[in-house]
Amino acid sequence: MSGSSVSIISEKNEGRTEEHFNPSLDALRRLKKNKVAIAGLVVFLFIVVACVLAPVLTKHEYYEINTGITKAGPTWDHILGTDHLGRDMLSRILYGGRITLRIAFVSTVLAAVVGSFLGLITGYFGRKLDFAISHVLDMVASIPVYLLAIVCEAALGWGQGEYMYALAIAATPQFARLVRASVISTMGYEYIEAARALGVSHIMIILRHIFRSVAPQLIVRFTSGVAEALIICSIIGYLGIGINPPMPEWGLLAFVGRAYIRTQPLLMGIPCAAITVSVVSLSVFGDGLRDVLDPRNRPGA
């Protein structure tokens, strides 16, 4: 085979490779190679699944009091021991995780949806709309999240977990600013100008072209947002603003256990460990996801 034939075949193969290149599949392949990120995801999913299956995994109710075995250590019947009222700690940790994880996830989803919408319209349309919304977001960002939590709890019902709306409000400006900056940087691309010249509607341009380029950064921000919400949710519970007893919540369990830190350190150590492992595992996965979705790390970049 002549050298010119080999060159032609090589160029054709390269063209096919570029034609069939899928960024999503490439990102998934590179994510699989990141063992640390995968380990973080597996640990976090294990915690989530265990909390979801709490009624199946536990044989004691989280509110079941047994004064005969208060502050007991781990046994076969009570794997993580019991608290100061004889309630099973495994049950309380798993049921408490359902509340903490739900509040963190729902609040982050709300913030991502509202923030993405505001970021898209301010970045795309700009001018007076951008000026007005950006100033409102700046004012919202200046309000302490714990003050918002107290207001939401007082207005919507104390001790029912309504402070998740405060977490959503406080996180919305972060998502909006991220999306707005990404949209502004994308607006200068030639394919956006071509779509406008062809008369494509604003909604179609935003959904087909702009949001697709913003999505990777939004996904990474979502993972870190859930981790941040977990921390804030636990702090609010520790301060006694959140869920009312006997409903368990990780921050509340740590607050109750602090009184017995000398006699039974597991009462505080177990919920603190659950919070730490959840946040660290999710953060590790988020870091790996950020490296994978970074365009500079793609082949040929």
Secondary structure per residue as TSV (DSSP state, phi and psi in degrees):
chain	resnum	aa	ss	phi	psi
A	1	M	-	360.0	133.7
A	2	S	-	-75.1	164.0
A	3	G	H	-64.5	-34.8
A	4	S	H	-67.2	-36.8
A	5	S	H	-65.3	-43.5
A	6	V	H	-60.4	-40.7
A	7	S	H	-63.7	-41.2
A	8	I	H	-64.8	-44.6
A	9	I	H	-63.0	-40.6
A	10	S	H	-62.3	-43.4
A	11	E	H	-64.5	-38.5
A	12	K	H	-63.8	-42.2
A	13	N	H	-63.8	-40.8
A	14	E	H	-64.3	-39.1
A	15	G	H	-63.3	-40.6
A	16	R	H	-64.4	-39.5
A	17	T	H	-62.5	-45.1
A	18	E	H	-67.9	-34.9
A	19	E	H	-67.6	-39.0
A	20	H	T	-94.8	8.6
A	21	F	-	-69.4	125.3
A	22	N	-	-116.0	112.7
A	23	P	H	-58.7	-36.4
A	24	S	H	-65.9	-46.2
A	25	L	H	-66.7	-37.3
A	26	D	H	-64.3	-42.0
A	27	A	H	-64.2	-39.2
A	28	L	H	-65.3	-40.2
A	29	R	H	-63.5	-42.2
A	30	R	H	-72.4	-29.5
A	31	L	H	-67.2	-37.4
A	32	K	H	-62.9	-28.7
A	33	K	H	-77.5	-17.3
A	34	N	-	-86.8	91.1
A	35	K	H	-64.5	-34.9
A	36	V	H	-66.4	-44.2
A	37	A	H	-64.4	-42.0
A	38	I	H	-63.7	-39.6
A	39	A	H	-62.4	-42.6
A	40	G	H	-61.1	-42.5
A	41	L	H	-64.3	-42.7
A	42	V	H	-63.5	-43.1
A	43	V	H	-63.4	-45.5
A	44	F	H	-64.7	-43.3
A	45	L	H	-64.5	-34.5
A	46	F	H	-61.4	-43.6
A	47	I	H	-64.1	-44.0
A	48	V	H	-62.8	-47.1
A	49	V	H	-64.0	-40.3
A	50	A	H	-62.3	-40.4
A	51	C	H	-69.0	-39.6
A	52	V	H	-64.0	-37.9
A	53	L	T	-92.2	22.0
A	54	A	H	-53.7	-43.0
A	55	P	H	-62.2	-26.3
A	56	V	H	-86.1	-36.9
A	57	L	H	-82.6	-16.2
A	58	T	-	-116.9	146.1
A	59	K	S	-107.9	2.0
A	60	H	S	-119.3	143.8
A	61	E	-	-76.5	148.2
A	62	Y	T	-67.2	-19.5
A	63	Y	T	-101.7	1.8
A	64	E	-	-73.3	114.4
A	65	I	-	-95.5	135.4
A	66	N	-	-139.1	95.2
A	67	T	G	-69.0	-9.1
A	68	G	G	-80.9	-13.1
A	69	I	G	-132.5	44.4
A	70	T	T	-69.9	141.0
A	71	K	T	52.5	38.6
A	72	A	-	-82.5	150.7
A	73	G	-	-77.4	178.6
A	74	P	-	-61.6	134.8
A	75	T	-	-138.0	175.6
A	76	W	S	-65.4	-31.7
A	77	D	S	-80.7	-34.1
A	78	H	S	-126.3	93.2
A	79	I	T	-60.2	-37.3
A	80	L	T	-106.3	14.1
A	81	G	-	84.4	-167.2
A	82	T	B	-129.6	161.7
A	83	D	-	-91.3	-165.5
A	84	H	T	-69.9	-12.0
A	85	L	T	-110.6	7.9
A	86	G	-	81.5	14.0
A	87	R	-	-82.8	143.2
A	88	D	B	-66.1	123.8
A	89	M	H	-72.3	-33.3
A	90	L	H	-61.8	-44.5
A	91	S	H	-62.1	-43.1
A	92	R	H	-69.8	-34.7
A	93	I	H	-68.3	-44.7
A	94	L	H	-68.9	-44.5
A	95	Y	H	-69.3	-34.4
A	96	G	H	-66.0	-36.3
A	97	G	H	-64.4	-33.7
A	98	R	H	-61.1	-39.3
A	99	I	H	-73.3	-49.5
A	100	T	H	-62.6	-47.4
A	101	L	H	-66.6	-37.2
A	102	R	H	-64.3	-45.9
A	103	I	H	-62.8	-44.1
A	104	A	H	-64.3	-43.2
A	105	F	H	-70.2	-47.5
A	106	V	H	-63.3	-43.5
A	107	S	H	-63.4	-38.5
A	108	T	H	-70.6	-37.8
A	109	V	H	-62.0	-45.8
A	110	L	H	-60.6	-44.7
A	111	A	H	-63.9	-39.8
A	112	A	H	-66.3	-42.1
A	113	V	H	-66.4	-51.8
A	114	V	H	-66.9	-44.7
A	115	G	H	-63.5	-39.2
A	116	S	H	-65.0	-41.7
A	117	F	H	-62.5	-47.0
A	118	L	H	-65.3	-40.1
A	119	G	H	-66.1	-37.4
A	120	L	H	-66.7	-46.1
A	121	I	H	-73.9	-34.4
A	122	T	H	-72.2	-39.4
A	123	G	H	-72.2	-33.2
A	124	Y	H	-81.4	-48.2
A	125	F	H	-88.2	-34.8
A	126	G	-	61.8	-155.5
A	127	R	H	56.7	-132.4
A	128	K	H	-64.1	-37.7
A	129	L	H	-63.8	-43.1
A	130	D	H	-62.7	-43.0
A	131	F	H	-61.7	-46.7
A	132	A	H	-68.2	-49.2
A	133	I	H	-68.0	-38.6
A	134	S	H	-62.1	-38.0
A	135	H	H	-69.1	-37.5
A	136	V	H	-64.7	-42.1
A	137	L	H	-64.4	-36.7
A	138	D	H	-63.2	-40.3
A	139	M	H	-66.6	-40.5
A	140	V	H	-64.2	-41.1
A	141	A	H	-66.3	-22.2
A	142	S	T	-82.1	-10.4
A	143	I	S	-85.5	127.3
A	144	P	-	-61.0	137.2
A	145	V	H	-63.8	-31.2
A	146	Y	H	-72.1	-32.1
A	147	L	H	-67.4	-41.2
A	148	L	H	-61.8	-38.0
A	149	A	H	-63.1	-43.2
A	150	I	H	-63.6	-41.9
A	151	V	H	-63.8	-45.2
A	152	C	H	-64.5	-41.6
A	153	E	H	-65.1	-42.0
A	154	A	H	-68.6	-35.2
A	155	A	H	-82.3	-36.3
A	156	L	H	-105.2	-9.7
A	157	G	-	130.2	115.5
A	158	W	T	-73.9	136.3
A	159	G	T	78.3	14.4
A	160	Q	T	-108.0	5.3
A	161	G	T	84.0	16.0
A	162	E	T	-70.0	-9.1
A	163	Y	T	-68.8	-6.1
A	164	M	H	-62.9	-27.9
A	165	Y	H	-69.1	-31.3
A	166	A	H	-66.4	-41.5
A	167	L	H	-62.0	-39.7
A	168	A	H	-65.7	-43.5
A	169	I	H	-63.5	-42.7
A	170	A	H	-68.4	-30.8
A	171	A	H	-88.5	-15.7
A	172	T	H	-58.1	-45.6
A	173	P	H	-58.6	-34.0
A	174	Q	H	-64.9	-44.7
A	175	F	H	-66.2	-41.4
A	176	A	H	-63.0	-43.1
A	177	R	H	-66.0	-40.9
A	178	L	H	-62.2	-49.0
A	179	V	H	-66.3	-41.2
A	180	R	H	-59.6	-46.2
A	181	A	H	-62.9	-39.9
A	182	S	H	-66.7	-39.4
A	183	V	H	-65.3	-44.3
A	184	I	H	-61.2	-40.6
A	185	S	H	-69.8	-25.3
A	186	T	H	-83.7	-25.4
A	187	M	T	-61.5	-23.4
A	188	G	T	-82.4	-4.4
A	189	Y	S	-70.2	149.9
A	190	E	H	-66.4	-34.2
A	191	Y	H	-68.9	-25.0
A	192	I	H	-70.2	-44.4
A	193	E	H	-63.4	-38.6
A	194	A	H	-65.3	-41.2
A	195	A	H	-63.6	-39.8
A	196	R	H	-65.3	-41.2
A	197	A	H	-64.5	-30.6
A	198	L	T	-82.1	-2.3
A	199	G	T	83.7	19.3
A	200	V	-	-67.0	138.7
A	201	S	-	-66.1	157.0
A	202	H	H	-59.6	-41.3
A	203	I	H	-63.1	-42.7
A	204	M	H	-67.8	-37.3
A	205	I	H	-64.0	-42.6
A	206	I	I	-65.5	-45.2
A	207	L	I	-74.6	-41.6
A	208	R	I	-83.0	-36.2
A	209	H	I	-111.0	-53.7
A	210	I	I	-73.2	-49.0
A	211	F	H	-63.5	-32.2
A	212	R	H	-63.0	-37.4
A	213	S	H	-77.7	-23.4
A	214	V	H	-85.3	-26.9
A	215	A	H	-53.5	-45.5
A	216	P	H	-57.5	-45.5
A	217	Q	H	-66.3	-34.2
A	218	L	H	-67.2	-38.6
A	219	I	H	-63.4	-44.5
A	220	V	H	-63.1	-43.4
A	221	R	H	-64.5	-32.2
A	222	F	H	-64.9	-43.5
A	223	T	H	-62.7	-43.9
A	224	S	H	-69.0	-31.0
A	225	G	H	-66.2	-38.9
A	226	V	H	-64.7	-41.4
A	227	A	H	-62.5	-43.1
A	228	E	H	-64.5	-40.8
A	229	A	H	-64.4	-35.2
A	230	L	H	-61.4	-43.8
A	231	I	H	-64.7	-48.2
A	232	I	H	-64.4	-41.3
A	233	C	H	-60.2	-41.9
A	234	S	H	-67.4	-38.8
A	235	I	H	-65.4	-42.9
A	236	I	H	-61.5	-41.7
A	237	G	H	-64.3	-38.7
A	238	Y	H	-65.5	-33.5
A	239	L	T	-78.2	-6.2
A	240	G	T	83.0	15.9
A	241	I	-	-88.3	-22.9
A	242	G	S	-86.5	-119.1
A	243	I	-	-75.4	139.0
A	244	N	-	-81.6	140.8
A	245	P	T	-61.2	154.9
A	246	P	T	-85.6	4.3
A	247	M	S	-60.4	128.1
A	248	P	-	-85.0	149.9
A	249	E	-	-153.9	142.0
A	250	W	H	-55.4	-44.4
A	251	G	H	-64.5	-40.6
A	252	L	H	-66.3	-39.9
A	253	L	H	-62.6	-39.5
A	254	A	H	-65.9	-37.5
A	255	F	H	-64.8	-44.4
A	256	V	H	-67.1	-39.6
A	257	G	H	-71.7	-17.7
A	258	R	G	-63.7	-27.2
A	259	A	G	-70.3	-17.3
A	260	Y	G	-118.7	27.6
A	261	I	T	-64.5	-27.9
A	262	R	T	-85.3	-40.8
A	263	T	T	-85.8	-35.2
A	264	Q	-	-144.5	79.9
A	265	P	T	-62.6	-20.7
A	266	L	H	-64.0	-26.9
A	267	L	H	-62.5	-30.9
A	268	M	H	-99.2	-33.2
A	269	G	H	-67.3	-37.5
A	270	I	H	-66.0	-51.5
A	271	P	H	-63.8	-35.4
A	272	C	H	-64.2	-38.8
A	273	A	H	-66.3	-39.0
A	274	A	H	-63.2	-42.5
A	275	I	H	-64.5	-47.0
A	276	T	H	-62.7	-48.1
A	277	V	H	-63.6	-40.3
A	278	S	H	-63.8	-47.4
A	279	V	H	-67.0	-45.0
A	280	V	H	-65.4	-45.2
A	281	S	H	-63.3	-41.0
A	282	L	H	-69.3	-37.5
A	283	S	H	-66.3	-40.7
A	284	V	H	-62.9	-42.3
A	285	F	H	-65.0	-40.2
A	286	G	H	-63.0	-39.0
A	287	D	H	-64.0	-43.6
A	288	G	H	-64.9	-38.8
A	289	L	H	-65.4	-37.9
A	290	R	H	-63.1	-42.4
A	291	D	H	-65.3	-37.0
A	292	V	H	-70.7	-40.8
A	293	L	H	-85.8	-4.9
A	294	D	-	-68.7	120.9
A	295	P	G	-58.6	-27.7
A	296	R	G	-68.6	-18.1
A	297	N	G	-95.0	1.7
A	298	R	S	-77.1	154.5
A	299	P	T	-59.8	132.4
A	300	G	T	82.3	1.2
A	301	A	-	-74.0	360.0
